[in-house]
């Protein structure tokens, strides 16, 4: 009913794939395929690909995102990248709190909160990932887990700022496994996220936040997932590395 109020966003999450020259080639293939999209199209790419990616998509309707950002402006944080560095390159989106960062790199809700605030302060859009593990779904505590992530990840973030955040619901058991959540499962949790935002903020905020689904979304299952009332787009890993598959998902969002 309120889907028209929100921006539909199809974002690729390339993860640790593609060198700069490969990034240029892939984006060059994607540009003509998505030029008539009536949704937002984003490619989130490895740090070293960002500059060439921004240059390659100039004049097109594709926006570029990073896959993480540190919360400090600068300092002794070897191996980290600041929001100022990303902003200067021309990055518009930053993925925060992806489950791979949470699982393998010690990301916590507290650091997700700090990173999200830093991305907002720099004038970029965070795509904040939440989602339950397989054993959490089996124990029927999905809502408890996702609800807790939302409360901690967005602690201290104002209603106005919340409207500038994109949430990606990514059930961890569906990422890179080929096991997609059914459209009904995706809708159930995306609707729960929206209800939670309405309680934490207001219906106005809840209605305006883009909530993506992510986890083995591809060219064959995208249309049905995206037809759901509370699924406002997708965060796409594997299928975003193949231009024909990614552009087919963008077309599914247009339909
Ligand atoms: P996948 O990854 O599409 O390869 O499952 C999604 C993601 O991790 O964002």
Boltz pocket constraint, residues with backbone or C-beta under 6 A from the ligand:
constraints:
  - pocket:
      binder: B
      contacts: [[A, 13], [A, 170], [A, 174], [A, 175], [A, 176], [A, 177], [A, 178], [A, 214], [A, 215], [A, 216], [A, 217], [A, 235], [A, 236], [A, 237], [A, 238], [A, 239]]
      max_distance: 6.0
